């Protein structure tokens, strides 16, 4: 298998990796896949969350391949505990369930890989860990969402927040519009609004959030009704509750 970090540091030490899964066959499969990835050295395995935390303390791994659904202490709890450490390992969630992606990127996981895991997919995830390795996180880093993980075909893909032009509410879901593509994400528009940078996005209606630089103008429809005109030619009605903020954005 090829180097997951072509052009990277040739002498970098392998990632000391801990595999955590309550299914023995899943652990065995991950060990086999990891054996074929340059830059990965499996130093231990754990079958439950508490054992994972004990081993993380004892082995000081660089990377944890972490199952989400385990009895008692699940993967999200393990990642939350690790995030409070001074030098936590990078976390790649490995799971059969895609509905925890929102919580996963809240915990700064590097990737979210769906089972059954393919060697190429895990290699790409490890490549992201290696790319991030050695970079210190800025203490002033933004607490706003910088990216989304969204289901697409048979995997989850990352969508940078800066690429999202608008967000539509669809009951308990939101639809992210990115160019000519759109992606559904299990998240309410109100809870998502709270996590988006207000300098970058503005809510214009109970059903719409728009990236500010995607707004090309405002249009008065008459009788107090206004619409936002977007850069791709759409006209989105502005809710009365949101109209003052939208006008303020436009300097009106």
Buried (B, 14 or more C-beta within 10 A) or exposed (E): EEBBBEEBEEEEEBBBBBBBBBBEEBBEBBBEBBEEBEBBBBBBBBBBBBBBBEBBEEBEBBBBBBBBBBEEBBBBBBBEBBEEEEEBBBBBBBBEEBEBBBBBBBBEBBBBBBBEBBEEBBBBBBBBBBEEBEEEEEEEEEEBBEEBBBBEEEBBEBBEBEBBBBBBBEEEBBBBBBEEEBBBBBBEBEEBBEEBBEEBBBBBBEBBBBBEEBBEEBEEEEEEEBBBBBEEEBEBBBBEEBBEBBEEBEEE
